[in-house]
C-alpha cells in the first residue's frame, strides 16, 4: 500500500470513502456532516473519520471549510486524496499557523484506495 | 510567506514565481476561523504587495436585509470583509473580477482564487494561475510570490484531452444554454486534465466562455481549457500523447439532465429563478432586459452581480429600467454562498451551470437548468416553460 504523507501527523479512524468531493458544498462547515444528497454517506459526520477522496474536485473555498472544521473540532482524523491538491492542504497549513490542532494529509492512488474497505479501521503515521 | 513556502514544499515546487496581481476568494465567511485568520494578518501589519481584487463576501453591502444570515454571523462576516480591505485589497466583491477591470496579460503570472475566475484567467486571458485555495491567495498577495507549480509551468498547460465538437448540431452550439452544459460535461469528463476543444465557432463571446468555465470548474477541477479559434494559447496537442473524444448530442443531453435534480413537465410550479453565477455582466443584463420587455414577474427572480456592473448600468442610463423591473438584485454576494432564498425550500430554475451544481447542497432547493429565455418566460408565467426541441 503506497501512501505519501503531504502533511505530517498520526491518526487512526474508520475510513469514509467517497468517489469525489468538493469540501465546499459537500460538507456543512457548521456541523461537519456530509451535505450533498448526490453523494454516498450524505448526513454522516466526517468527525474522527479517515476521509478518503478518490478525486478531489471543485471550489477553492474548500480550504476555508476544512479550517472551520479544524477550528470547531469537527474535522476528520485524516484526509487521503487520490492526487495532491493544494486547496485541501491549505486549510491544514493555516490551522497550524493559527496554533490550532491539525491532521495528516496523505496521497494514495485511486486504484490503491479501492483495496481499502469503506469503514475499515486505518492507521496513518 | 511561510504558508506560501510550505505550500510550495507540499506540492514539490522548486521555486517561487513573482506575481503581477491577485484575486482573493478567502473573504467569504464560512465560520469564525476565517475571520480570525484575516484579522491575524492585519494585526501583524500585513499589506498586499500587488494589485488585488476581492471575490464575493457573505453580505450584500448595497441592499440591507437581502441576506438572512443570523446577526452574530453577519457581524463576523463583516469583520472578515473589513479585514481584507484593511490589507489593501480592492472591495470589488465579485466572482467575475475579469469583467471588473482586472485583466492580466497573456503569459503573466498571477495568483487567483475562485474556481471560475481561475478557469477564465488561464483559458480566456491566457494569464497563468494555479487553482489557489482560500488563504494561499492572500498569502501570495502579501508576499507577491506564488509556488511555481501546476498551471504556472508550460508543460502543465498543454492539452492531454482533445474534444472534437464538429459533429454537433450548429443550432445547438449557437444557443447560449449550450455552453454551461458543455462546461458541465467537460468537468465530468476531464476532471483536472487540460482539454483542447475543436469544431466550435471562432471568437466565441466571453460571457459564454465564462459560463462554460464556471460549470467545468464546478463538476470537475478544470483550471484551464483551450477553445481552438477563440482562446489565445496554442494547446500544443502532442500526436499520440492525448485522448480524443468525439462529442455527441447524447453526451450533452446526459450532462444537461444531470444539471437538474428533479424531472418536471412544463407547467409545473417553480418557486424562484436565479441567474448570475458567475456574476451577471452588463451585456447579460441587456439581454435580460430585452427578453423581459417590461413584463411583470410572477415569482422572485434573483440576479446576482457585482457593483461594477450596477455602476455600468447607471452610466448607460439603465438604472431606471432595472428599478422599474421586478428583478431582485443581489450585489457583492450570491444565492448559493449565503442565505438569501426564502427558507421553505422549493424549486429553483437557473441558467447557470454553477448554480445548478451547488444549489441543492447549499440551499436545499431542488434545481432545474434552463436557458435565460426559459428563466424569463417561467418567471413571467409562474409555471415551468423550457425550450426542449434542440436538446431532443
Interface residues (C-beta under 8 A of the other chain):
Chain A: X6 X7 X22 X24 X25 X26 X29 X30 X35 X36 X37 X38 X55 X56 X57 X58 X59 X60 X61 X62 X63 X64 X65 X67 X68 X70 X71 X72 X83 X84 X85 X86 X87 X88 X89 X90 X91 X93 X94 X95 X97 X98 X100
Chain B: X2 X3 X6 X7 X10 X11 X12 X25 X26 X28 X30 X31 X32 X33 X34 X36 X37 X40 X113 X114 X115 X118 X130 X131 X132 X133 X134 X135 X136 X137 X147 X150 X187 X191 X192 X217 X218 X219 X220 X221 X261 X357 X358 X360 X361 X362
